[in-house]
């Protein structure tokens, strides 16, 4: 299967274990880009756990605590550019680290995901270069 990466088991919530593939990040980016095109941020927000946290480093946005705040942030100030990852995701402890760039401007940055045991985003930190 093109784009397949071996599964990685990482610590999850409590004693749970989470099995993820790098393709999970690609699905998240595809969903983000679809929300940019359609404006369907409520659907995109469903990718986050109820108690998710989202932070931005270097820009005056957030932080957001909980799925409802994350959705509200996207609805209040929606991005207008799509993103692409620029390298293979890597693991640093329980964080999946993903270099990315904005497709229109070329600005680069890094996303740091922590996944919940049910495959939703539990924590996302976005920083810009």
TIPA-506542 format. One record per atom (N, C-alpha, C, CB): residue number from 1; residue in one letter; atom name; x, y, z. Coordinates in steps of 0.02 Angstrom, whole numbers, m for minus. Glycine has a CB too. Layout:
<rs>
k_r_a_X_Y_Z
NUM_A_CA_X_Y_Z
...
</rs>
This chain:
<rs>
k_r_a_X_Y_Z
1_X_N_42_m59_0
1_X_CA_0_0_0
1_X_C_45_62_0
1_X_CB_m48_0_61
2_X_N_38_106_m50
2_X_CA_80_166_m52
2_X_C_71_209_10
2_X_CB_65_207_m115
3_X_N_125_236_36
3_X_CA_122_280_93
3_X_C_116_244_160
3_X_CB_65_325_85
4_X_N_112_178_160
4_X_CA_105_141_222
4_X_C_169_145_262
4_X_CB_86_68_209
5_X_N_161_157_326
5_X_CA_218_156_372
5_X_C_201_106_426
5_X_CB_233_227_401
6_X_N_251_71_451
6_X_CA_237_22_503
6_X_C_202_54_563
6_X_CB_301_m12_526
7_X_N_161_15_596
7_X_CA_126_38_656
7_X_C_177_53_710
7_X_CB_74_m13_680
8_X_N_160_99_753
8_X_CA_202_116_810
8_X_C_158_115_872
8_X_CB_237_187_801
9_X_N_178_79_922
9_X_CA_140_78_984
9_X_C_173_126_1032
9_X_CB_137_6_1015
10_X_N_133_172_1058
10_X_CA_159_223_1103
10_X_C_116_225_1166
10_X_CB_160_293_1069
11_X_N_143_253_1220
11_X_CA_102_258_1281
11_X_C_40_301_1267
11_X_CB_142_287_1338
12_X_N_m16_279_1293
12_X_CA_m78_318_1288
12_X_C_m99_341_1356
12_X_CB_m133_276_1254
13_X_N_m162_356_1363
13_X_CA_m189_379_1427
13_X_C_m185_323_1478
13_X_CB_m262_404_1419
14_X_N_m164_338_1539
14_X_CA_m159_288_1591
14_X_C_m116_230_1569
14_X_CB_m229_262_1610
15_X_N_m141_170_1576
15_X_CA_m103_111_1557
15_X_C_m119_88_1487
15_X_CB_m115_55_1607
16_X_N_m163_124_1452
16_X_CA_m181_105_1384
16_X_C_m122_113_1337
16_X_CB_m241_147_1359
17_X_N_m122_76_1284
17_X_CA_m72_84_1232
17_X_C_m108_105_1168
17_X_CB_m32_17_1221
18_X_N_m76_146_1129
18_X_CA_m105_171_1068
18_X_C_m63_148_1009
18_X_CB_m111_249_1069
19_X_N_m94_117_960
19_X_CA_m59_97_900
19_X_C_m77_145_844
19_X_CB_m75_24_880
20_X_N_m27_177_816
20_X_CA_m38_228_765
20_X_C_6_214_704
20_X_CB_m24_298_792
21_X_N_m14_240_648
21_X_CA_27_239_588
21_X_C_38_311_567
21_X_CB_m7_197_531
22_X_N_92_323_531
22_X_CA_104_390_507
22_X_C_47_414_463
22_X_CB_170_393_469
23_X_N_10_367_433
23_X_CA_m47_386_391
23_X_C_m99_424_431
23_X_CB_m78_324_359
24_X_N_m103_415_497
24_X_CA_m151_451_538
24_X_C_m139_526_534
24_X_CB_m147_428_611
25_X_N_m77_547_532
25_X_CA_m61_618_524
25_X_C_m84_641_456
25_X_CB_15_630_532
26_X_N_m72_603_404
26_X_CA_m94_623_337
26_X_C_m170_630_334
26_X_CB_m70_571_285
27_X_N_m206_587_367
27_X_CA_m279_594_370
27_X_C_m299_658_405
27_X_CB_m312_533_405
28_X_N_m263_675_458
28_X_CA_m278_737_494
28_X_C_m265_797_449
28_X_CB_m235_741_558
29_X_N_m210_797_413
29_X_CA_m194_853_368
29_X_C_m246_857_312
29_X_CB_m124_845_339
30_X_N_m266_800_285
30_X_CA_m318_800_233
30_X_C_m383_830_260
30_X_CB_m330_728_207
31_X_N_m402_812_321
31_X_CA_m463_839_351
31_X_C_m457_914_363
31_X_CB_m478_803_418
32_X_N_m398_937_385
32_X_CA_m386_1009_393
32_X_C_m395_1045_327
32_X_CB_m316_1022_422
33_X_N_m362_1019_275
33_X_CA_m366_1051_209
33_X_C_m437_1052_182
33_X_CB_m319_1016_160
34_X_N_m475_999_195
34_X_CA_m545_997_174
34_X_C_m584_1051_211
34_X_CB_m575_927_187
35_X_N_m571_1060_275
35_X_CA_m606_1112_313
35_X_C_m588_1182_288
35_X_CB_m589_1107_388
36_X_N_m525_1192_267
36_X_CA_m506_1256_237
36_X_C_m548_1269_175
36_X_CB_m429_1257_220
37_X_N_m556_1217_133
37_X_CA_m593_1225_70
37_X_C_m668_1233_82
37_X_CB_m581_1165_25
38_X_N_m696_1198_132
38_X_CA_m769_1197_141
38_X_C_m795_1240_198
38_X_CB_m791_1127_152
39_X_N_m751_1257_245
39_X_CA_m773_1294_304
39_X_C_m807_1251_356
39_X_CB_m820_1349_283
40_X_N_m804_1185_348
40_X_CA_m837_1140_395
40_X_C_m791_1125_455
40_X_CB_m856_1074_360
41_X_N_m780_1176_496
41_X_CA_m737_1169_555
41_X_C_m768_1127_609
41_X_CB_m720_1237_583
42_X_N_m835_1127_617
42_X_CA_m864_1081_667
42_X_C_m847_1008_652
42_X_CB_m940_1090_669
43_X_N_m850_988_590
43_X_CA_m832_919_572
43_X_C_m758_906_588
43_X_CB_m846_905_498
44_X_N_m715_953_570
44_X_CA_m644_945_583
44_X_C_m631_940_658
44_X_CB_m604_1005_553
45_X_N_m666_979_698
45_X_CA_m655_978_770
45_X_C_m670_910_801
45_X_CB_m698_1031_804
46_X_N_m709_869_768
46_X_CA_m725_803_794
46_X_C_m664_757_795
46_X_CB_m780_771_752
47_X_N_m610_778_763
47_X_CA_m547_740_764
47_X_C_m510_746_831
47_X_CB_m502_763_707
48_X_N_m533_794_873
48_X_CA_m502_807_938
48_X_C_m543_775_993
48_X_CB_m495_883_950
49_X_N_m510_751_1045
49_X_CA_m546_724_1103
49_X_C_m582_781_1138
49_X_CB_m497_687_1152
50_X_N_m632_763_1177
50_X_CA_m672_814_1214
50_X_C_m628_859_1256
50_X_CB_m724_779_1258
51_X_N_m575_830_1286
51_X_CA_m532_869_1331
51_X_C_m465_888_1299
51_X_CB_m519_829_1394
52_X_N_m465_891_1233
52_X_CA_m403_907_1196
52_X_C_m377_977_1213
52_X_CB_m415_901_1121
53_X_N_m313_985_1204
53_X_CA_m281_1050_1211
53_X_C_m246_1067_1146
53_X_CB_m230_1051_1271
54_X_N_m250_1131_1127
54_X_CA_m215_1154_1067
54_X_C_m181_1219_1083
54_X_CB_m265_1162_1007
55_X_N_m115_1221_1068
55_X_CA_m74_1279_1082
55_X_C_m36_1300_1019
55_X_CB_m25_1265_1139
56_X_N_m23_1365_1015
56_X_CA_18_1392_962
56_X_C_77_1428_994
56_X_CB_m23_1441_916
57_X_N_136_1418_965
57_X_CA_197_1449_990
57_X_C_218_1502_939
57_X_CB_254_1396_1001
58_X_N_227_1564_962
58_X_CA_251_1616_919
58_X_C_198_1656_883
58_X_CB_296_1588_869
59_X_N_134_1642_896
59_X_CA_80_1681_868
59_X_C_28_1693_923
59_X_CB_47_1645_806
60_X_N_m6_1751_920
60_X_CA_m53_1767_974
60_X_C_m122_1735_964
60_X_CB_m61_1843_978
61_X_N_m123_1668_966
61_X_CA_m184_1630_958
61_X_C_m187_1577_1013
61_X_CB_m188_1596_887
62_X_N_m247_1569_1043
62_X_CA_m255_1518_1094
62_X_C_m220_1536_1159
62_X_CB_m230_1451_1070
63_X_N_m210_1487_1202
63_X_CA_m223_1415_1192
63_X_C_m297_1399_1198
63_X_CB_m183_1374_1244
64_X_N_m315_1340_1175
64_X_CA_m384_1316_1175
64_X_C_m387_1253_1217
64_X_CB_m409_1304_1103
65_X_N_m436_1250_1261
65_X_CA_m446_1192_1305
65_X_C_m513_1161_1290
65_X_CB_m440_1211_1381
66_X_N_m513_1100_1264
66_X_CA_m574_1065_1249
66_X_C_m594_1072_1176
66_X_CB_m629_1089_1293
67_X_N_m629_1022_1151
67_X_CA_m651_1020_1082
67_X_C_m693_1082_1064
67_X_CB_m692_957_1068
68_X_N_m737_1103_1109
68_X_CA_m780_1161_1094
68_X_C_m740_1224_1084
68_X_CB_m831_1171_1150
69_X_N_m689_1236_1125
69_X_CA_m647_1295_1117
69_X_C_m606_1291_1053
69_X_CB_m600_1304_1176
70_X_N_m582_1232_1037
70_X_CA_m543_1223_975
70_X_C_m587_1238_915
70_X_CB_m515_1150_970
71_X_N_m648_1211_914
71_X_CA_m695_1225_860
71_X_C_m710_1300_856
71_X_CB_m761_1185_870
72_X_N_m722_1331_914
72_X_CA_m736_1402_916
72_X_C_m679_1444_889
72_X_CB_m752_1423_986
73_X_N_m618_1424_904
73_X_CA_m560_1460_878
73_X_C_m557_1457_802
73_X_CB_m496_1431_907
74_X_N_m569_1398_774
74_X_CA_m569_1391_701
74_X_C_m626_1430_670
74_X_CB_m573_1318_681
75_X_N_m685_1431_702
75_X_CA_m742_1467_674
75_X_C_m731_1543_678
75_X_CB_m806_1448_711
76_X_N_m700_1566_731
76_X_CA_m688_1638_741
76_X_C_m635_1666_694
76_X_CB_m669_1652_812
77_X_N_m584_1626_680
77_X_CA_m528_1650_639
77_X_C_m502_1592_597
77_X_CB_m470_1679_684
78_X_N_m541_1572_546
78_X_CA_m522_1513_507
78_X_C_m461_1524_463
78_X_CB_m580_1491_464
79_X_N_m417_1475_460
79_X_CA_m360_1478_414
79_X_C_m386_1481_342
79_X_CB_m312_1418_423
80_X_N_m348_1513_298
80_X_CA_m369_1517_228
80_X_C_m318_1485_181
80_X_CB_m380_1589_208
81_X_N_m274_1445_209
81_X_CA_m222_1413_170
81_X_C_m217_1340_192
81_X_CB_m153_1449_177
82_X_N_m202_1297_145
82_X_CA_m193_1226_159
82_X_C_m121_1213_180
82_X_CB_m211_1182_98
83_X_N_m109_1154_208
83_X_CA_m42_1136_231
83_X_C_m22_1067_204
83_X_CB_m38_1137_308
84_X_N_43_1056_202
84_X_CA_72_992_182
84_X_C_129_976_229
84_X_CB_96_993_107
85_X_N_138_911_243
85_X_CA_197_894_283
85_X_C_257_894_237
85_X_CB_188_824_318
86_X_N_315_913_265
86_X_CA_375_920_225
86_X_C_425_864_237
86_X_CB_408_986_240
87_X_N_411_821_285
87_X_CA_456_764_300
87_X_C_415_711_335
87_X_CB_517_787_344
88_X_N_443_652_342
88_X_CA_410_598_378
88_X_C_402_618_451
88_X_CB_451_532_372
89_X_N_345_603_480
89_X_CA_337_615_552
89_X_C_388_573_591
89_X_CB_264_597_575
90_X_N_406_598_649
90_X_CA_452_560_693
90_X_C_423_560_763
90_X_CB_524_591_692
91_X_N_446_514_803
91_X_CA_423_508_872
91_X_C_474_537_920
91_X_CB_408_435_889
92_X_N_451_578_966
92_X_CA_491_601_1023
92_X_C_450_585_1085
92_X_CB_508_679_1018
93_X_N_466_529_1117
93_X_CA_426_506_1173
93_X_C_356_488_1148
93_X_CB_422_559_1229
94_X_N_305_516_1179
94_X_CA_237_501_1157
94_X_C_210_552_1108
94_X_CB_191_497_1216
95_X_N_253_599_1086
95_X_CA_233_649_1037
95_X_C_252_628_966
95_X_CB_264_717_1054
96_X_N_206_638_920
96_X_CA_221_628_850
96_X_C_235_697_821
96_X_CB_161_591_812
97_X_N_295_707_796
97_X_CA_319_772_774
97_X_C_316_774_698
97_X_CB_391_786_800
98_X_N_283_826_672
98_X_CA_269_830_600
98_X_C_291_899_573
98_X_CB_194_818_585
99_X_N_344_901_532
99_X_CA_361_964_499
99_X_C_310_978_443
99_X_CB_434_960_470
100_X_N_291_1042_436
100_X_CA_241_1059_385
100_X_C_257_1127_355
100_X_CB_171_1059_416
101_X_N_220_1142_301
101_X_CA_223_1209_272
101_X_C_154_1229_247
101_X_CB_276_1213_216
102_X_N_142_1293_248
102_X_CA_81_1320_218
102_X_C_91_1319_143
102_X_CB_65_1393_244
103_X_N_42_1293_106
103_X_CA_50_1284_34
103_X_C_54_1350_m3
103_X_CB_m8_1244_8
104_X_N_18_1401_19
104_X_CA_18_1465_m17
104_X_C_78_1508_m3
104_X_CB_m43_1504_0
105_X_N_98_1513_60
105_X_CA_152_1559_79
105_X_C_219_1525_85
105_X_CB_136_1592_144
106_X_N_219_1459_95
106_X_CA_281_1423_105
106_X_C_308_1427_175
106_X_CB_332_1449_58
107_X_N_274_1464_220
107_X_CA_297_1467_290
107_X_C_298_1397_319
107_X_CB_252_1514_332
108_X_N_350_1382_357
108_X_CA_358_1316_385
108_X_C_348_1317_461
108_X_CB_427_1288_368
109_X_N_338_1257_487
109_X_CA_329_1250_559
109_X_C_329_1176_578
109_X_CB_265_1283_582
110_X_N_310_1164_639
110_X_CA_309_1096_666
110_X_C_244_1087_707
110_X_CB_371_1083_711
111_X_N_212_1029_697
111_X_CA_155_1010_738
111_X_C_177_952_782
111_X_CB_94_990_693
112_X_N_156_955_845
112_X_CA_171_902_893
112_X_C_105_873_917
112_X_CB_215_928_952
113_X_N_91_811_897
113_X_CA_29_777_915
113_X_C_39_730_973
113_X_CB_1_739_854
114_X_N_m10_727_1018
114_X_CA_m17_673_1066
114_X_C_m86_645_1053
114_X_CB_m8_697_1141
115_X_N_m90_579_1044
115_X_CA_m153_546_1025
115_X_C_m185_514_1085
115_X_CB_m140_494_970
116_X_N_m251_514_1087
116_X_CA_m288_479_1139
116_X_C_m292_405_1122
116_X_CB_m359_509_1148
117_X_N_m314_365_1169
117_X_CA_m318_293_1158
117_X_C_m369_275_1104
117_X_CB_m335_258_1222
118_X_N_m416_320_1089
118_X_CA_m465_306_1037
118_X_C_m447_337_970
118_X_CB_m534_330_1058
119_X_N_m384_360_963
119_X_CA_m360_385_899
119_X_C_m376_457_884
119_X_CB_m387_344_845
120_X_N_m401_494_933
120_X_CA_m415_565_924
120_X_C_m355_606_948
120_X_CB_m480_586_962
121_X_N_m352_668_927
121_X_CA_m298_712_949
121_X_C_m313_734_1020
121_X_CB_m291_774_901
122_X_N_m267_719_1065
122_X_CA_m274_739_1135
122_X_C_m238_805_1148
122_X_CB_m247_685_1182
123_X_N_m183_816_1113
123_X_CA_m145_877_1120
123_X_C_m112_893_1053
123_X_CB_m92_871_1177
124_X_N_m114_957_1035
124_X_CA_m80_979_974
124_X_C_m47_1046_989
124_X_CB_m130_985_913
125_X_N_19_1048_978
125_X_CA_57_1109_984
125_X_C_85_1127_916
125_X_CB_113_1103_1038
126_X_N_71_1188_894
126_X_CA_93_1210_827
126_X_C_142_1267_837
126_X_CB_32_1232_783
127_X_N_201_1260_808
127_X_CA_251_1314_811
127_X_C_272_1331_740
127_X_CB_312_1294_855
128_X_N_295_1392_731
128_X_CA_315_1416_665
128_X_C_389_1433_666
128_X_CB_274_1478_645
129_X_N_423_1420_609
129_X_CA_494_1434_603
129_X_C_506_1508_589
129_X_CB_525_1391_547
</rs>
